[in-house]
Amino acid sequence: MKKGTPPKNVEEYLAAVPKEAKVSLEKLRQIIKAAAPQAEEVISYRMPMFRYHGMLVAFAAFSTHGSFFVMSPAVMEAHNTDLKSYDTAKGTIHFEFAKPLPASLVKKLVKARIKENEAARDRRQSKRKEKKA
């Protein structure tokens, strides 16, 4: 991503990245949208993110790779067998633009994050009900 004015939306973000990155990230974007049609696309920390009962997942282009931010060490750990052949960090998967992440893996991780965010929402709602009682 080029430095300068922060992007206002995902289209602006993608327009500013190199072509190879744009193609790869647009495919990733479509997979995420299919797995989480209820999620809202936003720009946060200068990168595209999806929000559903809190931040869900994000992606970004860097000079040598793309990153898919799962944003959950617990989900990463739960799927560590699926992720063993990837370069990972605490809540992130790095990938080469020429070797995008498989759609099935992205969908599985997004759906796991949806469940995690819904469970967190349910816990918050239960706590609110307890306080009122």
C-alpha positions as CSV (number, residue, x, y, z in Angstrom):
1,M,0.0,0.0,0.0
2,K,1.3,3.4,-1.0
3,K,1.9,6.0,1.8
4,G,-0.1,9.2,1.8
5,T,-3.8,9.8,2.2
6,P,-5.5,6.9,3.9
7,P,-8.0,5.0,1.7
8,K,-11.7,5.9,2.3
9,N,-12.9,2.4,1.2
10,V,-11.7,-1.0,0.0
11,E,-11.9,0.1,-3.6
12,E,-9.5,2.9,-3.0
13,Y,-7.2,0.6,-1.0
14,L,-7.1,-2.0,-3.8
15,A,-6.6,0.7,-6.5
16,A,-3.4,1.8,-4.7
17,V,-1.7,-1.6,-4.5
18,P,0.3,-3.3,-7.3
19,K,-1.6,-5.3,-9.9
20,E,-0.4,-8.7,-8.7
21,A,-1.4,-7.9,-5.1
22,K,-4.7,-6.4,-6.2
23,V,-5.8,-9.6,-8.1
24,S,-4.9,-11.8,-5.1
25,L,-6.5,-9.5,-2.5
26,E,-9.7,-9.1,-4.6
27,K,-10.1,-12.9,-4.7
28,L,-9.5,-13.0,-1.0
29,R,-12.1,-10.3,-0.5
30,Q,-14.7,-12.1,-2.5
31,I,-14.1,-15.3,-0.5
32,I,-14.6,-13.5,2.7
33,K,-17.7,-11.7,1.5
34,A,-19.2,-15.1,0.4
35,A,-18.4,-16.7,3.8
36,A,-19.6,-13.7,5.8
37,P,-22.3,-11.9,3.7
38,Q,-23.6,-10.1,6.9
39,A,-20.2,-8.5,7.6
40,E,-19.6,-4.9,6.9
41,E,-16.5,-3.8,5.0
42,V,-14.5,-1.0,6.7
43,I,-11.1,0.6,6.6
44,S,-9.3,0.5,9.9
45,Y,-5.6,1.0,10.6
46,R,-5.4,1.9,6.8
47,M,-6.4,-1.6,5.7
48,P,-9.6,-3.4,4.7
49,M,-11.4,-5.1,7.5
50,F,-14.7,-6.9,7.9
51,R,-16.9,-6.1,11.0
52,Y,-19.5,-8.4,12.4
53,H,-20.2,-8.1,16.1
54,G,-16.7,-6.6,16.3
55,M,-13.8,-6.9,14.0
56,L,-13.9,-10.2,12.1
57,V,-10.9,-10.5,9.7
58,A,-8.8,-8.2,7.6
59,F,-6.3,-8.3,4.8
60,A,-3.4,-6.2,3.5
61,A,-0.7,-5.9,0.9
62,F,3.0,-5.6,1.8
63,S,5.9,-5.2,-0.5
64,T,6.8,-9.0,-0.5
65,H,3.6,-10.7,0.6
66,G,-0.1,-10.4,1.5
67,S,-1.5,-10.9,5.0
68,F,-4.8,-12.4,6.1
69,F,-5.5,-11.2,9.6
70,V,-7.6,-13.8,11.4
71,M,-7.4,-11.7,14.5
72,S,-7.7,-14.6,16.9
73,P,-4.9,-16.7,18.3
74,A,-7.5,-19.1,19.5
75,V,-8.8,-19.7,16.0
76,M,-5.3,-20.0,14.6
77,E,-4.5,-22.6,17.3
78,A,-7.7,-24.5,16.6
79,H,-6.7,-24.8,13.0
80,N,-3.0,-25.2,13.4
81,T,-3.0,-28.4,11.4
82,D,-4.5,-26.6,8.4
83,L,-2.0,-23.8,8.8
84,K,1.2,-25.8,9.3
85,S,2.4,-25.2,5.7
86,Y,1.9,-21.4,5.9
87,D,4.0,-18.6,7.4
88,T,1.9,-17.5,10.4
89,A,2.2,-15.1,13.3
90,K,-0.1,-14.8,16.4
91,G,-3.3,-14.1,14.5
92,T,-2.0,-13.7,10.9
93,I,-1.3,-15.7,7.8
94,H,1.3,-14.4,5.3
95,F,1.1,-15.6,1.7
96,E,2.7,-14.9,-1.6
97,F,0.5,-13.1,-4.1
98,A,1.2,-15.8,-6.7
99,K,0.1,-18.5,-4.2
100,P,-3.2,-17.2,-2.7
101,L,-4.7,-19.0,0.2
102,P,-7.2,-21.7,-0.7
103,A,-10.8,-20.6,-0.6
104,S,-11.8,-23.6,1.6
105,L,-9.3,-22.6,4.3
106,V,-10.3,-18.9,4.2
107,K,-14.0,-19.9,4.5
108,K,-13.3,-22.2,7.4
109,L,-11.4,-19.5,9.3
110,V,-14.0,-16.8,8.6
111,K,-16.8,-19.1,9.8
112,A,-14.8,-19.9,13.0
113,R,-14.4,-16.2,13.6
114,I,-18.1,-15.6,13.1
115,K,-18.8,-18.2,15.7
116,E,-16.3,-16.6,18.1
117,N,-17.7,-13.1,17.6
118,E,-21.3,-14.4,18.1
119,A,-20.3,-16.2,21.3
120,A,-18.7,-13.0,22.6
121,R,-21.8,-11.0,21.7
122,D,-24.0,-13.6,23.5
123,R,-21.8,-13.3,26.6
124,R,-22.0,-9.5,26.5
125,Q,-25.8,-9.7,26.3
126,S,-26.0,-12.2,29.1
127,K,-24.0,-9.9,31.3
128,R,-26.3,-7.0,30.5
129,K,-29.3,-9.0,31.4
130,E,-27.7,-10.1,34.7
131,K,-27.0,-6.5,35.6
132,K,-30.6,-5.5,35.0
133,A,-32.0,-8.3,37.1
